[in-house]
Amino acid sequence: MTKQETDAGAGEITATRMAWFAWFLGALFYCYGYFQRVAPSVMVTDLMSEFQVSGAILGNLTAFYFYAYASLQIPFGVLIDRYGPRRMLAAAALLCASGSLLFAIAPSVGLAYAGRFLVGAGAGVAWLGTLQICGQMLPARRFAQITGFTLLIGMAGGIGGQAPLAQMIDIAGWRPTMASAAIGAVILAVLIWFFVPRTTRSYGEAPPGEKTGIIRGLKAVLANMQSWTCAIFGGTLGVSVLAFGGLWCVPYMMETYGLTRPAAALTATLMLVGWAIGAPSAGWISDRIGRRKLPMLVGGFGGLATLSCALYVPGLPLIAVQALLLIHGIFSGAMVLCFATGRENNGKHVAATSVSFVNMAVMGTSALFQPLIGALLDLGWDGRMVDGARIYSAENFKTALLVLIAAGVAACIAAALTRETYCQQVKRSS
């Protein structure tokens, strides 16, 4: 082997290591964003008491994260397609830091809204930027599997935002805890700026002939019916974990089963643990068998069955409900396939744009369902209050949560209508 070949091989190894480290930093940022996403679920009574708000307004307070996240997905996807992930990820981490600090010091619900909006806007870049790193710098044949592992790392943040965060809030209070979270985002911004490459080595990005204009690319994604089926599947299958597990599971378990806040948060954590297991497993199985549609159907019907049993089968012991919610999280992890399928059903020239559209639907569905559930709870509220916070009955919860069952049915229908890609990128139509 010549010296030039040796140097080239060493350079390739270094580039591969840098690619994996860049992906890990993006996934770590996604982990941070997920922590911020679910954090309000263990502050429900604190926030209702602090700002003297109803369930619907509290749902909107937490949903402002999703409003920003969802509404900016397509613009961010277009910008990442055009300029690359490095600068976008670093700037977004700083945006998260500023939003977390503003939320922590907010004297009114209006400023709390603004803080959550900034956090959601910054976190909205994390998933897109990380998947762009994955699509450009890592082998395309492993895209779904790596996407699943990205979600797995994100779940670590979700788990940290449940029972561990509840304990921290009990010790230090919610304001100092969220102010401390801003520091972590600043550290992430610095690491991303220095260690994510300015340019990317391409395994799966589009060749020059595949480049297209911003508006033309967006139109191509929106005109593709498969973009919509993938978006609906991901949004409706994931909404139970994002909207219920991310906000209403804790008060539901406290009221229905008489649990303490940390114990109820542990139940919500089980849904995230299930996602952490199910997402990479679904990605690995899908890549392994060379199919997308079958795992999506299994996830949709399995998720619908387990959630229906957990919420509506009478007389189940607590351990059975917790086990069902854990299994539901595993089945729901199949929603991660909506990103690979949406990407493959569009062209490489609109890779980030197609993923951003699907992710917009996922987060937009949660943005809709969190206040929707809160509004339905308010409709059946019997007037009970404790320390300035509204208390909703178990029967009230069961009525409001029927919307999650409807979402599960929609996920099954969307999976059935999704075109099988056989894990292959479609050719750009002429």
ZATORTOR-875490 format. One line per field, with one value per residue (C-alpha): residue number from 1; chain; x, z, y. Coordinates in steps of 0.02 Angstrom, whole numbers. Last residue first. Example, Ala and Ser with C-alpha at 12.3 -4.5 7.8 and 13.67 -1.06 7.14 Angstrom:
2
i [2_1]
ch [A_A]
xx [684_615]
zz [357_390]
yy [-53_-225]
***
This chain:
430
i [430_429_428_427_426_425_424_423_422_421_420_419_418_417_416_415_414_413_412_411_410_409_408_407_406_405_404_403_402_401_400_399_398_397_396_395_394_393_392_391_390_389_388_387_386_385_384_383_382_381_380_379_378_377_376_375_374_373_372_371_370_369_368_367_366_365_364_363_362_361_360_359_358_357_356_355_354_353_352_351_350_349_348_347_346_345_344_343_342_341_340_339_338_337_336_335_334_333_332_331_330_329_328_327_326_325_324_323_322_321_320_319_318_317_316_315_314_313_312_311_310_309_308_307_306_305_304_303_302_301_300_299_298_297_296_295_294_293_292_291_290_289_288_287_286_285_284_283_282_281_280_279_278_277_276_275_274_273_272_271_270_269_268_267_266_265_264_263_262_261_260_259_258_257_256_255_254_253_252_251_250_249_248_247_246_245_244_243_242_241_240_239_238_237_236_235_234_233_232_231_230_229_228_227_226_225_224_223_222_221_220_219_218_217_216_215_214_213_212_211_210_209_208_207_206_205_204_203_202_201_200_199_198_197_196_195_194_193_192_191_190_189_188_187_186_185_184_183_182_181_180_179_178_177_176_175_174_173_172_171_170_169_168_167_166_165_164_163_162_161_160_159_158_157_156_155_154_153_152_151_150_149_148_147_146_145_144_143_142_141_140_139_138_137_136_135_134_133_132_131_130_129_128_127_126_125_124_123_122_121_120_119_118_117_116_115_114_113_112_111_110_109_108_107_106_105_104_103_102_101_100_99_98_97_96_95_94_93_92_91_90_89_88_87_86_85_84_83_82_81_80_79_78_77_76_75_74_73_72_71_70_69_68_67_66_65_64_63_62_61_60_59_58_57_56_55_54_53_52_51_50_49_48_47_46_45_44_43_42_41_40_39_38_37_36_35_34_33_32_31_30_29_28_27_26_25_24_23_22_21_20_19_18_17_16_15_14_13_12_11_10_9_8_7_6_5_4_3_2_1]
ch [A_A_A_A_A_A_A_A_A_A_A_A_A_A_A_A_A_A_A_A_A_A_A_A_A_A_A_A_A_A_A_A_A_A_A_A_A_A_A_A_A_A_A_A_A_A_A_A_A_A_A_A_A_A_A_A_A_A_A_A_A_A_A_A_A_A_A_A_A_A_A_A_A_A_A_A_A_A_A_A_A_A_A_A_A_A_A_A_A_A_A_A_A_A_A_A_A_A_A_A_A_A_A_A_A_A_A_A_A_A_A_A_A_A_A_A_A_A_A_A_A_A_A_A_A_A_A_A_A_A_A_A_A_A_A_A_A_A_A_A_A_A_A_A_A_A_A_A_A_A_A_A_A_A_A_A_A_A_A_A_A_A_A_A_A_A_A_A_A_A_A_A_A_A_A_A_A_A_A_A_A_A_A_A_A_A_A_A_A_A_A_A_A_A_A_A_A_A_A_A_A_A_A_A_A_A_A_A_A_A_A_A_A_A_A_A_A_A_A_A_A_A_A_A_A_A_A_A_A_A_A_A_A_A_A_A_A_A_A_A_A_A_A_A_A_A_A_A_A_A_A_A_A_A_A_A_A_A_A_A_A_A_A_A_A_A_A_A_A_A_A_A_A_A_A_A_A_A_A_A_A_A_A_A_A_A_A_A_A_A_A_A_A_A_A_A_A_A_A_A_A_A_A_A_A_A_A_A_A_A_A_A_A_A_A_A_A_A_A_A_A_A_A_A_A_A_A_A_A_A_A_A_A_A_A_A_A_A_A_A_A_A_A_A_A_A_A_A_A_A_A_A_A_A_A_A_A_A_A_A_A_A_A_A_A_A_A_A_A_A_A_A_A_A_A_A_A_A_A_A_A_A_A_A_A_A_A_A_A_A_A_A_A_A_A_A_A_A_A_A_A_A_A_A_A_A_A_A_A_A_A_A_A_A_A_A_A_A_A_A_A_A_A_A_A_A_A_A_A_A]
xx [-1956_-1992_-1853_-1816_-1881_-1759_-1766_-1818_-1943_-2041_-2213_-2349_-2447_-2636_-2639_-2526_-2644_-2794_-2704_-2649_-2827_-2891_-2759_-2811_-2990_-2927_-2831_-2989_-3072_-2956_-3081_-3214_-3094_-3020_-3190_-3227_-3065_-3113_-3021_-2939_-2912_-2763_-2776_-2708_-2834_-2986_-3147_-3274_-3348_-3246_-3332_-3305_-3135_-3074_-3128_-3031_-2876_-2887_-2898_-2756_-2637_-2714_-2679_-2495_-2478_-2546_-2432_-2281_-2310_-2375_-2224_-2114_-2187_-2159_-1983_-1939_-1996_-1899_-1744_-1738_-1802_-1669_-1659_-1832_-1994_-2066_-1899_-1903_-2083_-2045_-1889_-1980_-2142_-2039_-2017_-2202_-2153_-2111_-2298_-2289_-2157_-2249_-2407_-2308_-2257_-2435_-2499_-2373_-2422_-2606_-2569_-2467_-2608_-2736_-2867_-3046_-3121_-3044_-3049_-2881_-2754_-2858_-2884_-2700_-2647_-2762_-2724_-2536_-2540_-2646_-2530_-2365_-2409_-2466_-2307_-2199_-2285_-2272_-2085_-2006_-1827_-1833_-1678_-1709_-1885_-1829_-1690_-1803_-1943_-1819_-1741_-1913_-1989_-1865_-1852_-2037_-2072_-1958_-2058_-2221_-2138_-2090_-2273_-2294_-2142_-2219_-2368_-2251_-2159_-2326_-2400_-2523_-2709_-2751_-2870_-2825_-2635_-2632_-2729_-2628_-2467_-2533_-2593_-2434_-2302_-2379_-2545_-2486_-2322_-2351_-2530_-2491_-2361_-2479_-2583_-2441_-2332_-2472_-2543_-2373_-2337_-2507_-2479_-2307_-2377_-2502_-2358_-2413_-2348_-2174_-2162_-2227_-2091_-1958_-2024_-2028_-1850_-1775_-1705_-1547_-1552_-1427_-1298_-1309_-1432_-1371_-1355_-1177_-1106_-963_-1027_-962_-942_-908_-998_-863_-833_-1006_-1094_-991_-1021_-1209_-1218_-1137_-1262_-1406_-1344_-1340_-1524_-1571_-1513_-1649_-1775_-1724_-1717_-1898_-1972_-1927_-1765_-1808_-1981_-1927_-1775_-1884_-2006_-1859_-1798_-1976_-2016_-1898_-1754_-1861_-1895_-1711_-1668_-1807_-1709_-1567_-1690_-1761_-1587_-1573_-1731_-1666_-1506_-1608_-1714_-1560_-1454_-1452_-1411_-1240_-1190_-1136_-1278_-1434_-1376_-1318_-1486_-1572_-1481_-1524_-1708_-1722_-1630_-1705_-1874_-1787_-1745_-1923_-1995_-1881_-1925_-2112_-2094_-2015_-2147_-2289_-2205_-2198_-2387_-2416_-2341_-2186_-2076_-1906_-1894_-1984_-1862_-1713_-1780_-1814_-1639_-1558_-1669_-1620_-1438_-1466_-1550_-1400_-1285_-1404_-1431_-1247_-1200_-1351_-1323_-1360_-1490_-1568_-1554_-1643_-1784_-1805_-1807_-1943_-2042_-2025_-2064_-2249_-2225_-2092_-2165_-2339_-2268_-2178_-2333_-2425_-2361_-2443_-2592_-2627_-2610_-2739_-2858_-2829_-2869_-2745_-2693_-2514_-2421_-2560_-2586_-2398_-2359_-2504_-2448_-2260_-2223_-2300_-2215_-2046_-2107_-2044_-1894_-1822_-1861_-1762_-1613_-1619_-1630_-1472_-1390_-1446_-1361_-1204_-1211_-1230_-1076_-983_-1034_-977_-814_-778_-813_-702_-561_-579_-579_-425_-334_-379_-319_-156_-127_-168_-48_88_70_0]
zz [-754_-599_-473_-438_-276_-135_-86_79_-10_-48_-1_-35_117_113_244_358_343_392_544_599_581_698_826_813_853_1006_1059_1040_1166_1294_1341_1395_1498_1578_1637_1708_1809_1876_1837_1971_1930_2013_2138_2284_2251_2142_2109_1995_1912_1751_1603_1476_1552_1516_1334_1325_1400_1277_1134_1211_1198_1039_920_961_961_785_734_800_690_544_548_558_395_310_381_317_142_148_215_70_-69_-201_-140_-214_-123_-74_7_123_174_205_308_409_431_495_662_693_729_906_937_957_1094_1179_1182_1264_1404_1417_1430_1566_1664_1650_1706_1855_1907_1914_1776_1838_1681_1507_1441_1459_1455_1340_1210_1220_1189_1041_951_971_905_755_708_749_653_504_506_522_366_264_274_200_166_299_391_359_430_576_622_608_706_841_846_875_986_1129_1157_1122_1259_1376_1332_1379_1539_1582_1589_1722_1816_1811_1905_2040_2050_2061_2193_2135_2176_2033_1927_1990_1997_1841_1740_1812_1752_1585_1530_1472_1370_1390_1325_1192_1135_1181_1119_973_895_797_736_680_605_505_449_387_297_212_166_89_-5_-89_-174_-220_-56_-84_-264_-216_-85_-213_-340_-209_-152_-323_-371_-357_-437_-573_-442_-358_-216_-45_6_46_36_138_219_224_376_484_652_787_825_802_871_1031_1060_1032_1148_1289_1266_1271_1435_1516_1476_1579_1736_1711_1697_1867_1950_1894_1931_2114_2193_2282_2216_2046_2048_2094_1954_1835_1878_1857_1689_1591_1610_1525_1382_1369_1361_1233_1118_1119_1063_931_857_869_766_635_630_590_460_373_374_186_161_241_348_300_196_260_441_442_367_499_634_558_543_720_802_698_784_953_917_871_1016_1142_1070_1079_1258_1309_1220_1303_1472_1429_1405_1560_1667_1775_1657_1737_1694_1527_1473_1521_1424_1273_1273_1285_1149_1032_1070_1019_859_811_827_732_588_569_556_463_282_187_54_117_294_241_156_309_423_319_317_503_562_596_684_810_845_876_965_1097_1108_1151_1330_1362_1254_1361_1514_1438_1407_1581_1663_1721_1886_1827_1974_2024_1849_1823_1984_1961_1786_1820_1790_1615_1581_1552_1404_1263_1355_1381_1199_1145_1249_1170_998_1043_1091_925_833_936_900_713_714_811_684_540_628_650_466_413_522_447_271_309_373_214_105_202_181_-5_-26_70_-48_0]
yy [730_631_619_438_365_330_147_68_-45_115_50_178_241_216_77_179_328_221_152_325_392_256_306_489_441_348_503_609_494_573_708_584_478_633_696_524_533_704_865_973_1157_1241_1386_1287_1148_1181_1085_1171_1017_1029_944_1082_1124_947_965_1129_1047_902_1027_1130_981_910_1054_1078_889_881_1025_931_779_882_996_842_778_946_960_786_834_999_913_790_905_868_690_661_622_454_412_563_532_348_386_519_421_275_363_332_152_210_205_16_32_176_71_-68_52_117_-62_-104_51_6_-173_-112_5_-135_-143_-124_-49_-64_116_202_61_-49_88_135_-46_-75_89_69_-109_-58_86_2_-156_-52_53_-104_-175_-14_18_-139_-195_-329_-265_-80_-95_-203_-80_72_-10_-64_110_187_53_49_237_252_125_221_377_291_229_408_455_321_387_561_489_424_591_685_572_441_435_316_419_593_575_467_596_741_657_594_767_851_757_585_647_770_693_510_504_619_503_392_539_651_515_436_603_662_498_505_688_667_518_634_726_902_972_900_960_1132_1149_1102_1228_1365_1334_1302_1134_1033_859_897_944_772_752_704_522_476_652_722_880_1057_1170_1017_1000_1012_1196_1270_1117_1118_1303_1289_1138_1235_1376_1251_1178_1350_1379_1226_1316_1446_1304_1235_1406_1440_1269_1259_1196_1033_988_1052_938_789_825_844_669_597_678_791_668_537_656_698_513_498_611_485_352_471_485_295_278_400_298_142_232_303_146_116_301_279_430_607_678_590_582_763_809_703_800_968_924_856_1001_1143_1138_1150_1330_1379_1280_1366_1536_1497_1435_1598_1702_1607_1633_1818_1818_1710_1846_1874_1771_1733_1549_1566_1702_1594_1445_1555_1630_1458_1386_1527_1491_1310_1369_1474_1323_1207_1329_1366_1183_1109_1159_1319_1275_1114_1183_1343_1245_1135_1288_1371_1207_1172_1349_1326_1159_1206_1378_1311_1158_1261_1371_1210_1215_1383_1336_1184_1294_1411_1266_1195_1360_1493_1573_1610_1532_1410_1342_1338_1245_1123_1076_1081_897_901_1068_980_875_985_1056_882_844_996_939_766_848_943_779_705_849_822_635_665_776_642_511_620_663_478_447_592_526_352_424_528_375_282_426_438_252_262_408_316_169_0]
***
